[in-house]
Amino acid sequence: MGELGLVVAERAGRSFAAHQYHRGALRVLRPHYLDDSGQVCYVVVNPGGAYLGADLFLIDVEVGDSASLLLTTQSATKIYRTPGSFAEQQMHVRLGEGARLELMPDQLIAYREASYRQRTCVTLKPSSSLVMAEVVTPGWSPDGTAFRYEEVRLRSEMWVDAAEGDRQLLALDNLLIRPPSGDVSGMGFMEGYSHVGSLVVVDARVDQALADELNACAAEHDARTGISLTRAVAGTTGLVLRSLSNSTEDLNSLLSACNSLLRKRWYRQEPLDLRKH
């Protein structure tokens, strides 16, 4: 079990934590500044090492007006056996005017007989910018068989505060991975692939040209990729990129390359180097 609260504000072009709170098996390490942009980077850690059955983790993040946050994890999120129940993470995010959030966690690994549910709810302004990545991979099984976990549910909601009292749904991304008990090597279940990666981008600068550019970037990697654009809400738009592969490394490389493209195009920042060792 664990709770984490983080409020990031901006002062004189530099972002910082105006408030931090943690209880149980969640906390953040000291802040890092990876370049001279003023963006602050925080690393979420789970001293318990893994999620177990009936565990509930609550994360609340607020990025204030004009502030910029890069949020990542210390290592992969591991879901172990959850007999009789499931592990759950609920994350609520609020972005202010001109706020920016890059949510780039390490991969989620679901082991044999694991059941996991994750709900992420983001509320942002039309001028906010969000980039959110996720990689799901099956864990090692004693008999060497993949897809031994029970299920993984990932639900992401994107809401736009278009005006005072006018909150509109921009996108709802609901991913359910429930491996069948029989042979999963053929067509019909993830097209025979074992890993899935997702990238959600919400920004007023999202358009078809950007989707095409990201698609071309993804084509340089060993993965099957598709991109969907959302409708426009209050002048902002979103896209969802989904990739299938047999390699965590390939998906991490693909999502990192796409995010680096956005960083260079929108902020003239160098690619991220989030090595944890």
C-alpha positions as YAML, in Angstrom:
chain: A
units: angstrom
residues:
- id: 1
  name: MET
  ca: [0.00, 0.00, 0.00]
- id: 2
  name: GLY
  ca: [1.20, 3.51, -0.65]
- id: 3
  name: GLU
  ca: [0.22, 7.12, -1.24]
- id: 4
  name: LEU
  ca: [2.15, 9.87, -2.97]
- id: 5
  name: GLY
  ca: [1.28, 13.53, -3.47]
- id: 6
  name: LEU
  ca: [3.38, 15.98, -5.49]
- id: 7
  name: VAL
  ca: [2.66, 19.61, -6.41]
- id: 8
  name: VAL
  ca: [5.08, 21.30, -8.82]
- id: 9
  name: ALA
  ca: [5.17, 25.07, -9.26]
- id: 10
  name: GLU
  ca: [7.27, 27.49, -11.31]
- id: 11
  name: ARG
  ca: [9.33, 30.45, -10.11]
- id: 12
  name: ALA
  ca: [11.71, 32.55, -12.19]
- id: 13
  name: GLY
  ca: [11.74, 30.01, -15.01]
- id: 14
  name: ARG
  ca: [12.55, 27.04, -12.75]
- id: 15
  name: SER
  ca: [10.13, 24.33, -11.60]
- id: 16
  name: PHE
  ca: [10.22, 22.96, -8.07]
- id: 17
  name: ALA
  ca: [8.16, 20.92, -5.61]
- id: 18
  name: ALA
  ca: [5.85, 23.27, -3.73]
- id: 19
  name: HIS
  ca: [4.40, 20.33, -1.79]
- id: 20
  name: GLN
  ca: [5.29, 16.67, -1.24]
- id: 21
  name: TYR
  ca: [3.51, 13.95, 0.69]
- id: 22
  name: HIS
  ca: [4.07, 10.21, 0.98]
- id: 23
  name: ARG
  ca: [2.85, 7.35, 3.10]
- id: 24
  name: GLY
  ca: [3.66, 3.66, 2.92]
- id: 25
  name: ALA
  ca: [5.52, 2.16, -0.02]
- id: 26
  name: LEU
  ca: [5.75, 5.20, -2.31]
- id: 27
  name: ARG
  ca: [8.03, 8.23, -2.34]
- id: 28
  name: VAL
  ca: [10.14, 10.40, -4.62]
- id: 29
  name: LEU
  ca: [13.88, 10.93, -4.68]
- id: 30
  name: ARG
  ca: [15.49, 14.35, -4.59]
- id: 31
  name: PRO
  ca: [14.88, 16.53, -7.68]
- id: 32
  name: HIS
  ca: [17.14, 16.56, -10.71]
- id: 33
  name: TYR
  ca: [17.56, 19.13, -13.47]
- id: 34
  name: LEU
  ca: [18.71, 17.34, -16.60]
- id: 35
  name: ASP
  ca: [19.30, 20.49, -18.65]
- id: 36
  name: ASP
  ca: [19.01, 24.28, -18.40]
- id: 37
  name: SER
  ca: [15.32, 24.40, -19.42]
- id: 38
  name: GLY
  ca: [14.11, 24.65, -15.81]
- id: 39
  name: GLN
  ca: [12.18, 21.38, -16.05]
- id: 40
  name: VAL
  ca: [12.37, 19.37, -12.83]
- id: 41
  name: CYS
  ca: [12.72, 15.57, -12.83]
- id: 42
  name: TYR
  ca: [11.41, 13.41, -10.00]
- id: 43
  name: VAL
  ca: [11.87, 9.65, -9.63]
- id: 44
  name: VAL
  ca: [9.15, 7.59, -7.96]
- id: 45
  name: VAL
  ca: [10.39, 4.66, -5.87]
- id: 46
  name: ASN
  ca: [8.62, 1.72, -4.25]
- id: 47
  name: PRO
  ca: [10.79, 0.44, -1.37]
- id: 48
  name: GLY
  ca: [8.59, -2.67, -1.21]
- id: 49
  name: GLY
  ca: [9.90, -3.74, -4.60]
- id: 50
  name: ALA
  ca: [6.63, -4.99, -6.11]
- id: 51
  name: TYR
  ca: [2.82, -4.90, -6.12]
- id: 52
  name: LEU
  ca: [0.96, -7.79, -4.49]
- id: 53
  name: GLY
  ca: [-2.66, -8.91, -4.22]
- id: 54
  name: ALA
  ca: [-5.04, -6.33, -2.65]
- id: 55
  name: ASP
  ca: [-2.35, -3.63, -2.78]
- id: 56
  name: LEU
  ca: [-3.67, -0.14, -3.55]
- id: 57
  name: PHE
  ca: [-1.38, 2.67, -4.63]
- id: 58
  name: LEU
  ca: [-2.65, 6.25, -4.88]
- id: 59
  name: ILE
  ca: [-0.69, 8.94, -6.74]
- id: 60
  name: ASP
  ca: [-1.79, 12.56, -6.97]
- id: 61
  name: VAL
  ca: [0.22, 14.99, -9.13]
- id: 62
  name: GLU
  ca: [-0.42, 18.66, -9.82]
- id: 63
  name: VAL
  ca: [1.69, 20.71, -12.22]
- id: 64
  name: GLY
  ca: [0.95, 24.39, -11.78]
- id: 65
  name: ASP
  ca: [0.76, 27.19, -14.33]
- id: 66
  name: SER
  ca: [3.89, 27.33, -16.56]
- id: 67
  name: ALA
  ca: [5.61, 24.57, -14.56]
- id: 68
  name: SER
  ca: [7.32, 21.58, -16.21]
- id: 69
  name: LEU
  ca: [7.73, 18.10, -14.71]
- id: 70
  name: LEU
  ca: [9.41, 14.92, -15.91]
- id: 71
  name: LEU
  ca: [8.18, 12.01, -13.78]
- id: 72
  name: THR
  ca: [9.77, 8.59, -14.05]
- id: 73
  name: THR
  ca: [10.36, 5.51, -11.89]
- id: 74
  name: GLN
  ca: [13.48, 4.03, -10.33]
- id: 75
  name: SER
  ca: [12.90, 0.63, -11.94]
- id: 76
  name: ALA
  ca: [10.24, -1.58, -13.49]
- id: 77
  name: THR
  ca: [6.87, -1.96, -11.76]
- id: 78
  name: LYS
  ca: [6.55, -5.66, -10.91]
- id: 79
  name: ILE
  ca: [3.19, -7.33, -10.33]
- id: 80
  name: TYR
  ca: [3.55, -10.66, -8.54]
- id: 81
  name: ARG
  ca: [0.90, -13.32, -7.86]
- id: 82
  name: THR
  ca: [-2.38, -11.83, -6.65]
- id: 83
  name: PRO
  ca: [-4.43, -14.83, -5.44]
- id: 84
  name: GLY
  ca: [-8.04, -13.95, -4.71]
- id: 85
  name: SER
  ca: [-7.70, -10.26, -5.57]
- id: 86
  name: PHE
  ca: [-5.77, -7.80, -7.74]
- id: 87
  name: ALA
  ca: [-3.20, -5.03, -7.34]
- id: 88
  name: GLU
  ca: [-4.39, -1.55, -8.21]
- id: 89
  name: GLN
  ca: [-2.90, 1.87, -8.93]
- id: 90
  name: GLN
  ca: [-4.97, 5.05, -9.19]
- id: 91
  name: MET
  ca: [-3.29, 8.19, -10.48]
- id: 92
  name: HIS
  ca: [-4.86, 11.65, -10.67]
- id: 93
  name: VAL
  ca: [-3.07, 14.41, -12.55]
- id: 94
  name: ARG
  ca: [-3.95, 18.10, -12.92]
- id: 95
  name: LEU
  ca: [-2.13, 20.44, -15.30]
- id: 96
  name: GLY
  ca: [-2.41, 24.21, -15.14]
- id: 97
  name: GLU
  ca: [-2.19, 26.83, -17.88]
- id: 98
  name: GLY
  ca: [0.96, 26.30, -19.93]
- id: 99
  name: ALA
  ca: [1.95, 23.35, -17.71]
- id: 100
  name: ARG
  ca: [3.93, 20.44, -19.10]
- id: 101
  name: LEU
  ca: [4.20, 16.84, -17.92]
- id: 102
  name: GLU
  ca: [6.30, 14.01, -19.33]
- id: 103
  name: LEU
  ca: [5.29, 10.76, -17.63]
- id: 104
  name: MET
  ca: [7.92, 8.19, -18.59]
- id: 105
  name: PRO
  ca: [7.88, 5.19, -16.22]
- id: 106
  name: ASP
  ca: [9.88, 2.01, -16.66]
- id: 107
  name: GLN
  ca: [8.03, -1.03, -17.93]
- id: 108
  name: LEU
  ca: [5.24, -2.80, -16.08]
- id: 109
  name: ILE
  ca: [6.01, -6.52, -15.66]
- id: 110
  name: ALA
  ca: [3.12, -8.88, -14.90]
- id: 111
  name: TYR
  ca: [4.24, -12.25, -13.56]
- id: 112
  name: ARG
  ca: [2.44, -15.58, -13.43]
- id: 113
  name: GLU
  ca: [-1.06, -15.43, -11.88]
- id: 114
  name: ALA
  ca: [-0.91, -11.64, -11.58]
- id: 115
  name: SER
  ca: [-3.94, -9.41, -11.95]
- id: 116
  name: TYR
  ca: [-3.47, -5.64, -12.15]
- id: 117
  name: ARG
  ca: [-5.70, -2.62, -12.66]
- id: 118
  name: GLN
  ca: [-4.48, 0.89, -13.33]
- id: 119
  name: ARG
  ca: [-6.57, 4.01, -13.73]
- id: 120
  name: THR
  ca: [-5.05, 7.34, -14.76]
- id: 121
  name: CYS
  ca: [-7.22, 10.45, -14.84]
- id: 122
  name: VAL
  ca: [-5.69, 13.64, -16.28]
- id: 123
  name: THR
  ca: [-7.37, 17.06, -16.19]
- id: 124
  name: LEU
  ca: [-5.64, 19.76, -18.21]
- id: 125
  name: LYS
  ca: [-6.07, 23.20, -19.74]
- id: 126
  name: PRO
  ca: [-6.15, 23.84, -23.52]
- id: 127
  name: SER
  ca: [-2.62, 25.29, -23.21]
- id: 128
  name: SER
  ca: [-1.23, 22.31, -21.27]
- id: 129
  name: SER
  ca: [1.10, 19.68, -22.75]
- id: 130
  name: LEU
  ca: [1.13, 15.99, -21.83]
- id: 131
  name: VAL
  ca: [3.29, 13.08, -22.98]
- id: 132
  name: MET
  ca: [2.57, 9.75, -21.24]
- id: 133
  name: ALA
  ca: [4.27, 6.43, -22.04]
- id: 134
  name: GLU
  ca: [3.63, 2.84, -20.92]
- id: 135
  name: VAL
  ca: [5.17, -0.56, -21.71]
- id: 136
  name: VAL
  ca: [3.60, -3.85, -20.55]
- id: 137
  name: THR
  ca: [5.61, -7.06, -20.66]
- id: 138
  name: PRO
  ca: [5.02, -10.61, -19.35]
- id: 139
  name: GLY
  ca: [7.27, -11.75, -16.53]
- id: 140
  name: TRP
  ca: [9.34, -14.91, -16.39]
- id: 141
  name: SER
  ca: [7.51, -18.17, -15.61]
- id: 142
  name: PRO
  ca: [9.20, -21.28, -14.17]
- id: 143
  name: ASP
  ca: [8.08, -23.38, -17.16]
- id: 144
  name: GLY
  ca: [9.27, -20.73, -19.63]
- id: 145
  name: THR
  ca: [5.76, -20.06, -20.93]
- id: 146
  name: ALA
  ca: [4.74, -16.46, -21.65]
- id: 147
  name: PHE
  ca: [1.36, -14.82, -20.97]
- id: 148
  name: ARG
  ca: [0.90, -16.54, -17.62]
- id: 149
  name: TYR
  ca: [-0.56, -13.50, -15.89]
- id: 150
  name: GLU
  ca: [-4.32, -13.31, -15.39]
- id: 151
  name: GLU
  ca: [-5.07, -9.84, -16.73]
- id: 152
  name: VAL
  ca: [-3.85, -6.26, -17.02]
- id: 153
  name: ARG
  ca: [-6.36, -3.39, -17.24]
- id: 154
  name: LEU
  ca: [-5.11, 0.09, -18.10]
- id: 155
  name: ARG
  ca: [-7.67, 2.90, -18.25]
- id: 156
  name: SER
  ca: [-6.64, 6.48, -19.07]
- id: 157
  name: GLU
  ca: [-9.02, 9.44, -19.13]
- id: 158
  name: MET
  ca: [-8.09, 12.86, -20.55]
- id: 159
  name: TRP
  ca: [-10.32, 15.78, -19.56]
- id: 160
  name: VAL
  ca: [-10.01, 19.39, -20.75]
- id: 161
  name: ASP
  ca: [-11.09, 22.34, -18.63]
- id: 162
  name: ALA
  ca: [-12.36, 24.26, -21.64]
- id: 163
  name: ALA
  ca: [-13.90, 27.08, -19.57]
- id: 164
  name: GLU
  ca: [-15.13, 27.79, -16.07]
- id: 165
  name: GLY
  ca: [-17.38, 24.88, -15.17]
- id: 166
  name: ASP
  ca: [-17.00, 23.29, -18.63]
- id: 167
  name: ARG
  ca: [-15.01, 20.05, -18.32]
- id: 168
  name: GLN
  ca: [-15.01, 17.96, -21.50]
- id: 169
  name: LEU
  ca: [-13.72, 14.46, -22.21]
- id: 170
  name: LEU
  ca: [-10.97, 14.52, -24.83]
- id: 171
  name: ALA
  ca: [-10.06, 10.83, -24.87]
- id: 172
  name: LEU
  ca: [-10.73, 7.57, -23.07]
- id: 173
  name: ASP
  ca: [-8.16, 4.85, -23.66]
- id: 174
  name: ASN
  ca: [-9.15, 1.48, -22.20]
- id: 175
  name: LEU
  ca: [-6.70, -1.39, -22.66]
- id: 176
  name: LEU
  ca: [-7.55, -4.88, -21.40]
- id: 177
  name: ILE
  ca: [-5.04, -7.70, -21.81]
- id: 178
  name: ARG
  ca: [-6.50, -11.02, -20.74]
- id: 179
  name: PRO
  ca: [-4.41, -13.91, -22.08]
- id: 180
  name: PRO
  ca: [-6.36, -17.05, -23.04]
- id: 181
  name: SER
  ca: [-5.51, -20.30, -21.30]
- id: 182
  name: GLY
  ca: [-4.62, -22.08, -24.55]
- id: 183
  name: ASP
  ca: [-2.08, -21.40, -27.30]
- id: 184
  name: VAL
  ca: [-1.51, -17.66, -27.78]
- id: 185
  name: SER
  ca: [1.22, -17.84, -30.40]
- id: 186
  name: GLY
  ca: [-1.04, -17.27, -33.40]
- id: 187
  name: MET
  ca: [-3.32, -14.55, -34.69]
- id: 188
  name: GLY
  ca: [-6.12, -13.15, -32.58]
- id: 189
  name: PHE
  ca: [-4.30, -12.35, -29.34]
- id: 190
  name: MET
  ca: [-1.89, -9.42, -29.75]
- id: 191
  name: GLU
  ca: [-1.12, -10.82, -33.20]
- id: 192
  name: GLY
  ca: [1.32, -13.27, -31.62]
- id: 193
  name: TYR
  ca: [3.38, -10.53, -29.92]
- id: 194
  name: SER
  ca: [4.20, -10.54, -26.21]
- id: 195
  name: HIS
  ca: [4.75, -6.85, -25.38]
- id: 196
  name: VAL
  ca: [2.61, -3.75, -25.85]
- id: 197
  name: GLY
  ca: [3.68, -0.10, -25.71]
- id: 198
  name: SER
  ca: [1.54, 3.05, -25.61]
- id: 199
  name: LEU
  ca: [2.23, 6.75, -26.00]
- id: 200
  name: VAL
  ca: [-0.43, 9.38, -25.28]
- id: 201
  name: VAL
  ca: [0.21, 12.96, -26.39]
- id: 202
  name: VAL
  ca: [-2.14, 15.87, -25.65]
- id: 203
  name: ASP
  ca: [-1.16, 19.30, -26.94]
- id: 204
  name: ALA
  ca: [-2.62, 22.07, -29.09]
- id: 205
  name: ARG
  ca: [0.18, 21.38, -31.61]
- id: 206
  name: VAL
  ca: [-0.93, 17.80, -32.27]
- id: 207
  name: ASP
  ca: [-2.12, 17.33, -35.86]
- id: 208
  name: GLN
  ca: [-2.03, 14.83, -38.71]
- id: 209
  name: ALA
  ca: [1.41, 16.01, -39.81]
- id: 210
  name: LEU
  ca: [2.81, 15.20, -36.36]
- id: 211
  name: ALA
  ca: [1.07, 11.81, -36.38]
- id: 212
  name: ASP
  ca: [2.68, 11.05, -39.74]
- id: 213
  name: GLU
  ca: [6.09, 12.10, -38.43]
- id: 214
  name: LEU
  ca: [5.74, 9.88, -35.35]
- id: 215
  name: ASN
  ca: [4.58, 7.01, -37.52]
- id: 216
  name: ALA
  ca: [7.69, 7.39, -39.68]
- id: 217
  name: CYS
  ca: [9.83, 7.44, -36.54]
- id: 218
  name: ALA
  ca: [8.14, 4.27, -35.24]
- id: 219
  name: ALA
  ca: [8.67, 2.53, -38.59]
- id: 220
  name: GLU
  ca: [12.42, 2.57, -37.92]
- id: 221
  name: HIS
  ca: [11.92, 0.17, -35.00]
- id: 222
  name: ASP
  ca: [11.05, -3.52, -34.85]
- id: 223
  name: ALA
  ca: [7.40, -3.18, -33.83]
- id: 224
  name: ARG
  ca: [3.91, -3.06, -35.30]
- id: 225
  name: THR
  ca: [2.52, 0.42, -34.68]
- id: 226
  name: GLY
  ca: [-0.73, 2.31, -35.16]
- id: 227
  name: ILE
  ca: [-1.65, 5.93, -34.33]
- id: 228
  name: SER
  ca: [-5.10, 7.47, -33.73]
- id: 229
  name: LEU
  ca: [-5.96, 11.16, -33.43]
- id: 230
  name: THR
  ca: [-8.65, 12.43, -31.08]
- id: 231
  name: ARG
  ca: [-11.20, 15.08, -31.90]
- id: 232
  name: ALA
  ca: [-10.33, 18.66, -30.97]
- id: 233
  name: VAL
  ca: [-11.63, 20.04, -27.68]
- id: 234
  name: ALA
  ca: [-11.24, 23.76, -26.91]
- id: 235
  name: GLY
  ca: [-8.37, 24.03, -29.39]
- id: 236
  name: THR
  ca: [-6.34, 21.11, -28.09]
- id: 237
  name: THR
  ca: [-5.95, 17.65, -29.63]
- id: 238
  name: GLY
  ca: [-4.49, 14.33, -28.65]
- id: 239
  name: LEU
  ca: [-3.10, 11.18, -30.18]
- id: 240
  name: VAL
  ca: [-2.58, 7.62, -29.01]
- id: 241
  name: LEU
  ca: [0.26, 5.49, -30.37]
- id: 242
  name: ARG
  ca: [0.11, 1.74, -29.76]
- id: 243
  name: SER
  ca: [2.91, -0.70, -30.60]
- id: 244
  name: LEU
  ca: [3.30, -4.46, -30.40]
- id: 245
  name: SER
  ca: [6.66, -6.17, -30.14]
- id: 246
  name: ASN
  ca: [8.48, -9.12, -28.58]
- id: 247
  name: SER
  ca: [11.05, -6.96, -26.83]
- id: 248
  name: THR
  ca: [10.93, -4.48, -23.96]
- id: 249
  name: GLU
  ca: [14.11, -2.88, -25.27]
- id: 250
  name: ASP
  ca: [12.58, -2.32, -28.72]
- id: 251
  name: LEU
  ca: [9.46, -0.68, -27.29]
- id: 252
  name: ASN
  ca: [11.43, 1.50, -24.86]
- id: 253
  name: SER
  ca: [13.64, 2.59, -27.74]
- id: 254
  name: LEU
  ca: [10.62, 3.37, -29.93]
- id: 255
  name: LEU
  ca: [8.78, 5.41, -27.30]
- id: 256
  name: SER
  ca: [11.97, 7.22, -26.32]
- id: 257
  name: ALA
  ca: [12.64, 8.13, -29.96]
- id: 258
  name: CYS
  ca: [9.10, 9.49, -30.38]
- id: 259
  name: ASN
  ca: [9.38, 11.54, -27.20]
- id: 260
  name: SER
  ca: [12.79, 12.84, -28.27]
- id: 261
  name: LEU
  ca: [11.23, 13.97, -31.54]
- id: 262
  name: LEU
  ca: [8.65, 15.97, -29.57]
- id: 263
  name: ARG
  ca: [11.26, 17.46, -27.23]
- id: 264
  name: LYS
  ca: [13.39, 18.64, -30.15]
- id: 265
  name: ARG
  ca: [10.49, 19.90, -32.24]
- id: 266
  name: TRP
  ca: [8.60, 21.75, -29.49]
- id: 267
  name: TYR
  ca: [11.25, 22.71, -26.93]
- id: 268
  name: ARG
  ca: [14.62, 22.33, -28.69]
- id: 269
  name: GLN
  ca: [15.71, 19.96, -25.93]
- id: 270
  name: GLU
  ca: [18.12, 17.08, -26.29]
- id: 271
  name: PRO
  ca: [16.89, 13.45, -26.11]
- id: 272
  name: LEU
  ca: [16.32, 12.05, -22.63]
- id: 273
  name: ASP
  ca: [18.86, 9.77, -20.98]
- id: 274
  name: LEU
  ca: [17.00, 8.08, -18.14]
- id: 275
  name: ARG
  ca: [19.49, 5.33, -17.35]
- id: 276
  name: LYS
  ca: [18.99, 4.25, -13.74]
- id: 277
  name: HIS
  ca: [22.41, 2.63, -13.28]
...
